[in-house]
Amino acid sequence: MAGHRPMTVQDHVALVEIDLTGELMIAAAAASEDRLSPDRIDEVLEVDGADGDGADRVQP
């Protein structure tokens, strides 16, 4: 019987998404307002946000 090797598969995109989600959770927990504004989300995720007309943003 062959020995079992531990499989270490990493999905680098998923790891980045998990990290960004964590950053958003920390920012939301520290915020005094009820929701993070789109500008604050852009700041936390370190994106410019000025690349278009904002049509991809969900309005609160």
N, C-alpha and C positions, 0 to 999 in steps of 0.2 A: 504494500500500500504506500503510495507516494505521500510525502509529508505536505502539510498545508502551509502555504506561504501567505502571509498577510497581504492583502491587496490594498495598495495605497493609491487610489485614484483621486486626483484633485481636479475639480472643475473650477478653473481660475475665474471665470465669469461669475459663477455662483459665490465664490469667496469675496469678490469685490462687491457684489450686490448685498451680501450679508454685512460687510463692513459699512457700506453706505446707509443701510437700514439702521444699523446701530448708531451711527452718527445722527441720523434724524431722530431717533428715539431719545438720545441724550439731549439734543436741542429742544425737543418738545417737552421733556421733563423739566428743563431749566427755564422754559418760557413762562412769562407771567400771563400772556394772553391765552385764549381758549384754543386757538389754532395757529400754526405757523403760516405766515404770509408767503405767497409765492416768491417774493424777493428774499425772504429769510431762508427758504428752502434752497434757492439758488446759491445763497451764500454758504450754507452748510455743505452743500454738495460741490462747492467750488466750480460752479458753472457761471458763464457770463449772463445768460438770460436775455441779452439784447441782440440775439441773432435773428429775430424775426418779429412777427406781429403778435406773438403770444397765443396763437390759436391752439397750441398744443396744451395749454394750461387749463386745468379744471377750475372753474369758478366756485368759490365757497357758497 
